[in-house]
């Protein structure tokens, strides 16, 4: 038990990208255990700084299977659009199939009940 109410958790996920990204992981990969690591915290902090306008350019160089796609191509666009629905976002990948998967995953998050409650401020 966290001792936090659901509305408190929603406020935290709205303000903190790392918390939001962990919830996205749970939503998309429900049967897989999330393993926290320092690199994920740093990645989330840098991406949050991008949204806040503190970082204008960012290159992410970490090995495959370290959550960079979830963070930068799925969760971040959903988080951006939750804060600013009129934002224009371009995500590029090496192939159409991967781009389609990221778009489907992002859409799935944005159509979920918890996303509505968290970023669209509905109970």
N, C-alpha and C positions, 0 to 999 in steps of 0.2 A: 504494500500500500504506500502511496506517495503522500497521502494527507492533503493533496490538492484537489480542489473541486474541478469538475469538467470545464467550467468556465475559466478557471485559473489556467488549466492546461492549454485551452484554446488561446488565451492571451499570450502565453509563453511561446506557443508555436507560431503565432502571428508575428511576434517580435524577434524570435531567434531562429535563424535559418537551420542551424544544426538540429534543433528539436523538430522542426518541420520536416527535414530530410529523413530523420529516423522514423517518423510517422509514415512518410511516403514509402520507405523501405518495407515497413510492416504491412502496409496496404497492398503493395505489389508482390511481395515475396513472403506472404504470411506464414508459410511453413518453415522458413529459414531463420535461424537465429542471427540477430544483428550482433556483430562483434565490434565494440567500440575500439578506436585506435587514434593515436595522436594525429596521424596524417588526415583522417576524416575530419577531425575538429579544425585543423588548420585550413583544409580545403573549404569547409563550410564558412569559416570566418572570412576567408578571402572573397568568396562568392557573395557573402552578405555585404562586404565592403564595396563590391561592385554595385550592388543595388542601392546602397547609400550614397553612391557617387564619390566615395573616398578612393577608389581604384578605378582608373580609366582603361587600363590594358592589363590583361592577365593571360598568361600561358600556363597551362597545367601539364606538367610532365611527371606522371606517375605510371607505374606498370598497369597492364590490363588487370581487370578483376579487382580493382581497388575503389570502386564506386564513383569514379569520375563521371561516367555517363549518367548514372542516376542523379548525381548532384547537379551537373552542369546542363544536361540536355533534357531532363525530365522534371526534377523537383524545382530547379531555379525558374524555368519559364512559368510553371504553375504558381510559384510564390510571387514572382513579378506581377503576373496578371491578376492575382488575388489582391495585390496592393494597388495596382493601376491597370484596370481593365482595358484602357485605351492604348496601352504600350504596344509598340511594334517590336517583335522579337524574331530574329532569324537564327535558326539552328542548322548547321551544315554537317554532313557526315560524308564518308567515302562512298556510301551506296544508298540507293533508294529504299531497299528493304529495311535497313537499319533506321533510316530517317522515319519511315512509316511506323516502325515499332516504337520509337521514342514518342512520336506524335500520339499514337494510340495509348501508350502508358500515361502520358501527360493528360490526355483527355479523360482517361479513366479516373485519375486522381481528382480532376476538376469536377467530375460528375458525382463524386462520392459525397455521402452525407456529412462526414467529418470535415471535408474541405469547405462545404457550404457553411457549416457552423463556425469554422475557424476563420476563414478569410472573407466570407461574405457577410459576416456578423449576423447570422441567423441562429436562433437557439436550437 
